[in-house]
Amino acid sequence: MSGYTDGIIILLCINSIAAMGVSLLTGFTGIFSLGHAGYMAVGAYTAAILTFQYEVNFILAILLGGAMAAILGYVIGVPTLKLVGDYYAIVSIGLGEAIRLLLENGGTITRGARGYPGIPPYTTLTIALCFFVIMAFLMFNLINSRFGRAFKACRDDYIAASLLGYNTSKYRILSLVLSAFYCGISGALLGGFLSFIQPIMFDMIKSTELTAVVVFGGLGSMTGTLIGALIITLITELFRPISQYRMLIYGAILVIIMIIRPEGVMGQHEFGPKLLKVLKRKFLRGNFSKEGGES
Amino acid sequence: MTKVSKNIILKLDNLNKYFGGVPAVKDISFSINQRELVGLIGPNGAGKTTIFNLITGVYFPDSGHINFQGEDITSLKTYEVIRKNIARTFQNIRLFPRSTALENVMVAMQQHHACSFGEAITHFGRWGKKEREIKLKSMDILDKMGLAKRADQPARTLPYGIQRRLEIARALALDPEFLLLDEPAAGMNPEEVNELNHLIVDIHKELKITILVIEHHMDLVMEICPHIICMNFGTKIAEGNPDEIQRHPEVLKAYLGVEVDE
């Protein structure tokens, strides 16, 4: 396999991990975030500084990058997620920008806006794939457990959820912490892949892209998120030769999805035997086109 | 059975709740014995649902106390109240619309069959066993409520009467000692009301739990509740058995208006 294909696969893994994190928060817990690139930045810089400055083992550094992001998520989540509503979404914009600005003005620790060069290139294809497989395994298990049902309950009706004995703010915070952890890991892997990180890589556009991937794939579908990450990553990569039209195509695809399938590619379905059964039933009834994939 | 039938399970003490200057609940006191089936009636806006919301911690009272099984639960948050084995349904149905009937019940059922976070993300350990338990017991409840056929249907596609039933099933999955039903018969036709009647009586008998039911359908309350509390304008105007309530002048006044010849 050529280096270029390897690169795309690694990038896919990195983007998918971050997208899974955002999907858990936005798709499954119903909290919109516009600042998740901030957690990626925290993960990336933590791992970069640890490996470059202190020569920490890179696996440990990646995990610590995730942990730092998770801790930050907890600190931000406790005051904002105790409240119900869009408080977190607003705070997250400020958070994302604040982290970027802090990194730009971080002096000798973060080396400012010029970026952080010389990170050991620890993210090989194997490492990226391993992390992706393990993180995806854990995530799919999580959403197929009592936690997944609890997150969805908090999303669909938080009053009903609390009347079933759920401490909904606890679940919202847990969801954010896990989501930040995933983004932190993803950022740390990105640093090791590019060997160079820069605060501007983790700006608002990156944050919106993460949320766009999740909405594109379908809010409340983890396989949809992976499909979304795949398509969006490939679009930005495959159209690299006509780079000036890349954003145009990217935008057009989002608009098309919004018009023909507002609930996202997968809606709330997961790809699996259950979905095939639903589709089969719909085809047999012959009203597939009328109802779309909704059920 | 450890439950003693003459013990007081719930006691409200001079409960007050104002919304702005409007008293929604004014100096309400009553108590409910264990295993009783109590009806709470009153015209629209009498403050019945507010009482439910006060008991379940959706609102906090401005003054007064709520005592459940000898414990002061006045200032507990909703989820803490529920963990004391209280469950309720809503006047306007609050199911999780996109989840199936089975999942709706499972969300409640899993409260008593928890696996740890580690087990949840790895699916090792007790996860499989717990998950099967949750599913089996949830199906059991659906079956008892006559909803087994509907298990895989998303809640929002179910007929109205079935949704009401499902909400009661979900509340029962919490295995409560005390069940609050907020207008379970709202919007039902006479036939469905009749079915519901039997259902509530059956639940009360079989599960040996205490039930407090808000109702507008007088016939339903009169038929099934031996103990009735009547409210109007936020205050309790009468309490007693169906006969006493039906003859009580204040109740007649609230429902039929003041007599002309004074």
Interface residues (C-beta under 8 A of the other chain):
Chain A: L138 N141 L142 N144 S145 R146 F147 R149 A150 K152 A153 D156 D157 I159 A160 A161 S162 L163 L164 G165 Y166 N167 T168 G220 Q268 S295
Chain B: T56 V58 K77 T78 Y79 I82 R83 A87 R88 F90 R94 L95 F96 P97 R98 S99 E103 M106 V107 A108 Q110 Q111 H113 A114 C115 F117 E119 A120 I121 T122 H123 W127 K130 E131 I134 P154 R170 L174
